[in-house]
Amino acid sequence: MKIKGKLMDADGMANTFRRLAHQIVERNGGVEDLVIIGIRTRGVTVAERIKACLDSIEGSNIPLGIFDIALYRDDLQSLGGEVEFFGSEISFGVDGKTVLICDDVIYTGRTVRAAISEIMSMGRPARIQFLALVDRGHRELPFKADYTGKNVPTSHREGVAVRFVETDGEDAVYIFDKD
């Protein structure tokens, strides 16, 4: 992996999470009936960070869950036994709730489609919203994040790496060449 540049540093990420949290509060008129679900793996950290910002702003304790979308992938049969499933951790219902799905990067749209399928199997939410820290384009399915930290046009030969201090020792977003 050859790093081409840094898109966000720690301060930039912190500012982005605060900005996104304020957008969520404004759009929803607060956080009443909001639940947050992070998509394994890096979407969980995104969800934890956005929850912390929202709880701080609103003085709340928003329910947080974790999705493992492995069983909802549209390429499951072609992968054979290569898919690891770590399980989802959802301790709340979604009926009548605003469900905020969080992920680090949106690319083809297939991951968010799988997450929506999993939510719909759990009940009937009032609405589903999607937050992506980075949108790198190249959609294969018609999904767009409701809240986006940064839009980064990329080529198919490039990738975006989101790093978190909790797992990687630093908060940063990088663009890199896959070749």
Secondary structure, 3 states (H helix, E strand, C coil): CEEEEEEECHHHHHHHHHHHHHHHHHHHCCCCCEEEEEECCHHHHHHHHHHHHHHHHHCCCCCEEEECHHHHCCCHHHHHHHCCCCCCECCCCCCCCEEEEEEEEECCCHHHHHHHHHHHHHCCCCEEEEEEEEECCCCCCCCCCCEEEEECCCCCCEEEEEECHHHHCCCEEEEEECC
